[in-house]
């Protein structure tokens, strides 16, 4: 069975029908041909974080992306530091 993927705009529009227009979630899901369980999940994600409700597929929330970038930078700087220490030992054998 092929799993259908829905873009963020579609999800947001279906959620807004319920949250802002007061439509019944199960009826909206039925009308659009999606499962109620899926639609209720989208609504929960939206209520949890309205600014960035549907992250996934390799995308992260801005805070998580910033943390990941800092971790990567820290790892790279540690590696560069190790290389520089080794180079210093080669150039100055009397230093430790």
C-alpha positions in Angstrom: 0.0 0.0 0.0 1.4 3.4 -1.0 1.6 5.9 1.9 0.4 9.3 0.8 2.3 12.3 2.0 0.6 15.6 2.5 2.4 19.0 2.4 2.4 21.4 5.2 -0.1 23.8 3.5 -2.6 21.0 3.1 -2.3 20.0 6.8 -2.5 23.6 7.9 -5.6 24.3 5.9 -7.3 21.2 7.2 -6.5 22.1 10.8 -7.6 25.7 10.4 -11.0 24.4 9.2 -11.4 22.9 12.6 -9.6 25.3 14.9 -10.6 28.6 13.3 -13.9 27.8 11.5 -15.2 25.4 14.1 -15.9 22.5 11.7 -16.1 18.9 13.0 -12.7 17.3 12.6 -14.0 13.9 11.7 -16.3 15.3 9.0 -13.4 17.4 7.5 -11.3 14.3 7.5 -14.0 12.3 5.8 -14.6 15.0 3.2 -10.9 15.2 2.3 -10.4 11.5 2.2 -7.9 11.3 5.2 -8.2 9.3 8.3 -9.6 10.9 11.4 -6.7 9.6 13.4 -4.3 11.4 11.1 -6.3 14.6 11.2 -6.5 14.6 15.0 -2.7 14.1 15.1 -2.3 17.2 12.9 -4.6 19.2 15.1 -2.6 18.1 18.2 0.7 19.1 16.5 -0.8 22.5 15.6 -2.0 23.1 19.1 1.3 22.0 20.6 3.3 24.5 18.4 1.3 26.8 16.1 4.4 28.5 14.7 6.1 25.3 13.5 3.5 22.6 13.7 4.5 20.1 11.0 8.2 19.4 11.1 9.6 16.2 9.8 11.1 14.6 6.7 14.6 15.8 7.7 13.4 19.2 8.9 13.8 20.4 12.5 12.3 23.1 14.6 14.5 26.2 14.6 15.7 25.6 18.2 16.6 22.0 17.4 18.4 23.0 14.2 20.4 25.6 16.1 21.4 23.0 18.7 22.4 20.6 16.0 24.5 23.3 14.3 26.2 24.2 17.5 27.0 20.5 18.2 28.5 20.1 14.7 30.6 23.3 15.1 31.8 22.1 18.5 32.8 18.7 17.1 34.7 20.4 14.2 36.5 22.8 16.5 37.6 19.9 18.8 38.9 18.0 15.8 40.8 21.1 14.6 42.2 21.6 18.1 43.5 18.0 18.1 45.1 18.4 14.7 46.8 21.7 15.8 48.2 20.0 19.0 49.6 17.2 16.9 51.2 19.6 14.5 52.7 21.6 17.4 54.3 18.4 18.7 55.8 17.7 15.3 57.2 21.2 14.9 58.4 21.6 18.5 59.4 18.1 19.7 60.6 19.6 23.1 57.1 20.9 23.9 54.3 18.7 25.1 
